[in-house]
């Protein structure tokens, strides 16, 4: 395990903001969203903060929980 958190990257930060906005718009908390998609609340907080990018399986679960399109998740996420 790394000794310190990775620093946010622009595209991960944008992705995290998109996820946070979609989650909030649906009235979900970080904790219940994390539990539903099968990750820890701390990890999910790190995803929303742009520190980590989720695996494909976690992305699929997240899309289902948030009832959104791929474009909604990745809108504005430019490669660096």
MARTI-795443 format. One record per residue (C-alpha): residue in one letter; residue number from 0; x, y, z. Coordinates in pm, whole numbers, always signed. Example, Ala and Ser with C-alpha at 12.3 -4.5 7.8 and 13.67 -1.06 7.14 Angstrom:
<type = A | seq = 0 | X = +1230 | Y = -450 | Z = +780>
<type = S | seq = 1 | X = +1367 | Y = -106 | Z = +714>
This chain:
<type = X | seq = 0 | X = +0 | Y = +0 | Z = +0>
<type = X | seq = 1 | X = +139 | Y = +345 | Z = -90>
<type = X | seq = 2 | X = +260 | Y = +556 | Z = +199>
<type = X | seq = 3 | X = +69 | Y = +859 | Z = +77>
<type = X | seq = 4 | X = -235 | Y = +928 | Z = -134>
<type = X | seq = 5 | X = -181 | Y = +989 | Z = -505>
<type = X | seq = 6 | X = -232 | Y = +1346 | Z = -610>
<type = X | seq = 7 | X = -546 | Y = +1421 | Z = -810>
<type = X | seq = 8 | X = -514 | Y = +1435 | Z = -1188>
<type = X | seq = 9 | X = -734 | Y = +1672 | Z = -1387>
<type = X | seq = 10 | X = -936 | Y = +1399 | Z = -1565>
<type = X | seq = 11 | X = -981 | Y = +1196 | Z = -1244>
<type = X | seq = 12 | X = -1089 | Y = +1510 | Z = -1059>
<type = X | seq = 13 | X = -1347 | Y = +1589 | Z = -1325>
<type = X | seq = 14 | X = -1474 | Y = +1230 | Z = -1317>
<type = X | seq = 15 | X = -1502 | Y = +1250 | Z = -937>
<type = X | seq = 16 | X = -1699 | Y = +1575 | Z = -957>
<type = X | seq = 17 | X = -1934 | Y = +1419 | Z = -1214>
<type = X | seq = 18 | X = -1993 | Y = +1118 | Z = -988>
<type = X | seq = 19 | X = -2050 | Y = +1339 | Z = -684>
<type = X | seq = 20 | X = -2301 | Y = +1557 | Z = -872>
<type = X | seq = 21 | X = -2493 | Y = +1257 | Z = -1009>
<type = X | seq = 22 | X = -2498 | Y = +1092 | Z = -667>
<type = X | seq = 23 | X = -2617 | Y = +1409 | Z = -492>
<type = X | seq = 24 | X = -2886 | Y = +1469 | Z = -757>
<type = X | seq = 25 | X = -3027 | Y = +1126 | Z = -674>
<type = X | seq = 26 | X = -3021 | Y = +1189 | Z = -301>
<type = X | seq = 27 | X = -2761 | Y = +920 | Z = -229>
<type = X | seq = 28 | X = -2488 | Y = +940 | Z = +33>
<type = X | seq = 29 | X = -2129 | Y = +836 | Z = -26>
<type = X | seq = 30 | X = -2170 | Y = +561 | Z = +230>
<type = X | seq = 31 | X = -2480 | Y = +396 | Z = +83>
<type = X | seq = 32 | X = -2350 | Y = +432 | Z = -272>
<type = X | seq = 33 | X = -2020 | Y = +271 | Z = -174>
<type = X | seq = 34 | X = -2198 | Y = -16 | Z = +1>
<type = X | seq = 35 | X = -2426 | Y = -74 | Z = -297>
<type = X | seq = 36 | X = -2139 | Y = -91 | Z = -548>
<type = X | seq = 37 | X = -1925 | Y = -306 | Z = -319>
<type = X | seq = 38 | X = -1641 | Y = -73 | Z = -221>
<type = X | seq = 39 | X = -1541 | Y = +93 | Z = +105>
<type = X | seq = 40 | X = -1673 | Y = +438 | Z = +185>
<type = X | seq = 41 | X = -1314 | Y = +566 | Z = +211>
<type = X | seq = 42 | X = -1228 | Y = +435 | Z = -135>
<type = X | seq = 43 | X = -1543 | Y = +591 | Z = -280>
<type = X | seq = 44 | X = -1455 | Y = +923 | Z = -117>
<type = X | seq = 45 | X = -1111 | Y = +896 | Z = -281>
<type = X | seq = 46 | X = -1273 | Y = +836 | Z = -621>
<type = X | seq = 47 | X = -1490 | Y = +1146 | Z = -581>
<type = X | seq = 48 | X = -1181 | Y = +1343 | Z = -471>
<type = X | seq = 49 | X = -999 | Y = +1242 | Z = -791>
<type = X | seq = 50 | X = -735 | Y = +1036 | Z = -613>
<type = X | seq = 51 | X = -831 | Y = +702 | Z = -770>
<type = X | seq = 52 | X = -1013 | Y = +580 | Z = -1079>
<type = X | seq = 53 | X = -1242 | Y = +279 | Z = -1033>
<type = X | seq = 54 | X = -1211 | Y = -55 | Z = -1209>
<type = X | seq = 55 | X = -1437 | Y = -136 | Z = -1502>
<type = X | seq = 56 | X = -1657 | Y = -360 | Z = -1285>
<type = X | seq = 57 | X = -1698 | Y = -80 | Z = -1031>
<type = X | seq = 58 | X = -1781 | Y = +161 | Z = -1315>
<type = X | seq = 59 | X = -2055 | Y = -74 | Z = -1437>
<type = X | seq = 60 | X = -2204 | Y = -96 | Z = -1088>
<type = X | seq = 61 | X = -2179 | Y = +280 | Z = -1043>
<type = X | seq = 62 | X = -2357 | Y = +343 | Z = -1372>
<type = X | seq = 63 | X = -2640 | Y = +113 | Z = -1265>
<type = X | seq = 64 | X = -2676 | Y = +269 | Z = -919>
<type = X | seq = 65 | X = -2672 | Y = +623 | Z = -1056>
<type = X | seq = 66 | X = -2904 | Y = +535 | Z = -1348>
<type = X | seq = 67 | X = -2690 | Y = +732 | Z = -1590>
<type = X | seq = 68 | X = -2526 | Y = +710 | Z = -1929>
<type = X | seq = 69 | X = -2152 | Y = +675 | Z = -1981>
<type = X | seq = 70 | X = -2142 | Y = +1032 | Z = -2113>
<type = X | seq = 71 | X = -2285 | Y = +1156 | Z = -1783>
<type = X | seq = 72 | X = -1997 | Y = +995 | Z = -1593>
<type = X | seq = 73 | X = -1721 | Y = +1108 | Z = -1829>
<type = X | seq = 74 | X = -1854 | Y = +1446 | Z = -1950>
<type = X | seq = 75 | X = -1560 | Y = +1685 | Z = -1970>
<type = X | seq = 76 | X = -1294 | Y = +1429 | Z = -1877>
<type = X | seq = 77 | X = -1013 | Y = +1499 | Z = -2117>
<type = X | seq = 78 | X = -706 | Y = +1276 | Z = -2144>
<type = X | seq = 79 | X = -387 | Y = +1440 | Z = -2024>
